[in-house]
Amino acid sequence: MFIISLCCFAQNNTGGRLLGMGNNTIAVKDIWSINGNPAGITGLNKPTLALSYGKSITSTEISNQGLAFVIPFNRNFAGLSIQRYGITEYNEINAGIALTKAFSENFAIGIKLNYHQIKITNYGSTNGFSADVGLMYKYNGNLTFGAFVSNPTLQKYKTQNLSAQIPTIFSLGASYNASNKILVASYIKKELDKAFDVGLGIDYNIFEVLSLRGGLTAKSFKQYAGFGIRYKHLTFDGAVESDPNLGYSPQIALAYAF
């Protein structure tokens, strides 16, 4: 069971749009950036609530649920996120509070404090705390850079029953508006004791209300696809991830800007 926890740990809910772009969270602004780079929530200009749900087709017991809520005020942004991943016998819960400051239209820094919990039937549970730091810089009208560090202080879970490391991850990313309809994003990521990962994604806004997305990641090699529909204050995103171990995992997300 402990081996299973190592394989499942570090699942991160990035919502339908960012997932469809290959989990490109580092330099793309979205409400679900709260889980990938909190500096990215500065793209919101109204209080926004989002919900997401994903499920593996191969293993019907594995599911992923998430909630994100962000409130902008002046040049500040406060956010709350809650996510759950796992099966009945094993599940992870991650809750966090983010605070982001936009120092100008081009530069923002965000900090997020996280509470983590792992629960395994007949083995007990463990919890821990960590912090994330991210920044985003808009170089010009088309090019944006981002940087993100998750758990830089190397915090851990630890109880008498379970002991596990909260991952420490360093990420750099960039996004480019190739036109007013096409956004291309990429990142490079390094988790301690693991190989480098790189990702590439695209968001093509075909019509005002419809977008198509796709993405790739290298370690492990995964493919992503998705779409988004926006109507007035409501946004619906759908995405699917192809994982070599878990097969296809579709996800849907719904967001409402008040």
Beta strands, then each sheet from edge to edge (+ up, - down):
strand 1: 48-55
strand 2: 63-73
strand 3: 76-86
strand 4: 90-102
strand 5: 107-120
strand 6: 124-138
strand 7: 143-150
strand 8: 156-158
strand 9: 163-165
strand 10: 169-177
strand 11: 182-191
strand 12: 196-204
strand 13: 210-217
strand 14: 222-231
strand 15: 234-243
strand 16: 247-257
sheet 1: 1+ 2- 3+ 4- 5+ 6- 7+ 10- 11+ 12- 13+ 14- 15+ 16- 1+
sheet 2: 8+ 9-
end
